[in-house]
């Protein structure tokens, strides 16, 4: 019975590594992709901690960040021009830059 538990835990560990290893490789070697386009920012505070959800309007991709951008003067539901830095497989968010959609002036960056 003890051997079956050990084998089960080992198989679970191998399964987890199989799914996370490709993304980990991109993070270790800093192989990032840059996604640019218009975005809308939503704040989700339903759980224990709030998070910012960036919805890219051009590609329908969604990126989530733990830090919430301070856009009180601009508003959160208005479209922005955004630049997202993500891993090559688009599974991990690295950073973001938010620009004014009309003037292309940098408003805020996560870095």
N, C-alpha and C positions, 0 to 999 in steps of 0.2 A: 504494500500500500504506500509506503514511504517512497519507493522508487517511482511509482506512478505519479505522485505529486511532484517529485523532482523533475521528471520528464515533462510534465505538463507546464511547470514554471519555465523550464528551458525552452520549450516550444513557443510559449507566449512571448518570451524575451526575444527570440529569433523573429517572430512575426512583427513585433514592435520595431525592431531594428530594420526590417525590410521596408517598412513604410516611412521611417524617419531618416534613414541613411542618405537617400538622394538629396533631401533638403539640407541635411547637416553638411554634406559635401559642399554645397553652394555657399553656406554660411562660413565654413572654414576657409575656403579659397576666395571668398568675397566675390563670387560670380553673381552679380546683380543685374536686374533688368529694370529699365525705367519706363513707366507707363505715364503718358501725358494726355490731358484732355480736360473736358469740363466735368465738374463733380458737384454733388450736393452732400452736405455733412449733416448727419443725424446724430443725436446724443441718446444713447441707450443707458438709462439708469435703473433698469428693472431689477438687476441683481444686486449683489453686495457692493460692487464697484461699478462706476460709470465708465463707458467707453465711447470713443468717437467712431462712427461708421461712415466711411467715405464711399459713396456710390458714384462710380464713373459712368457718366451719361453716354459716352461714345461707345464703350466696350461692354457695358452692363456688368462689369466686375465690381466686387465689393471688397474693401480693405478695412480692417479694424485695428485701431490703435488704443492703447490704454490711456495715453495722455489726451486730455481734451483741449483742443485749440481755443484760445481766448479770442473769440470773434464777436464780442458783444456789440461793438460799434457797427459791424457789418450785418450781423444776423447769420443764423445757421442754415436756414432753408433756401437761401439764395444760391444760384450757381456761381461757382468759382472756377478758375483755371488751376488745375492741380497737377503736380508732378509727384508720382509715387515711386519710391525705390523699393523693389521687392526681390526675392530670390528668383532665379531663372525659371523655376517651376510655378511661380506666383503663389506659393503656399505660406510664405512668411513675409511679413511687412518689416521693412527696415527703417524707412523714414518718409517724410512728406514735405512738400513745399506748397503753400497756398498763395495764389496770385489773384489780383483783381482781374475780373474777366474782361473789362473794357481797356484799362490802361496797362495791363500785364505787369503792374508793380507788385513786387514781393510783399506780401502782407505778413506771413508767418512761416516759420520753418520748425521742424521737430528736432533738428540737429544743432 
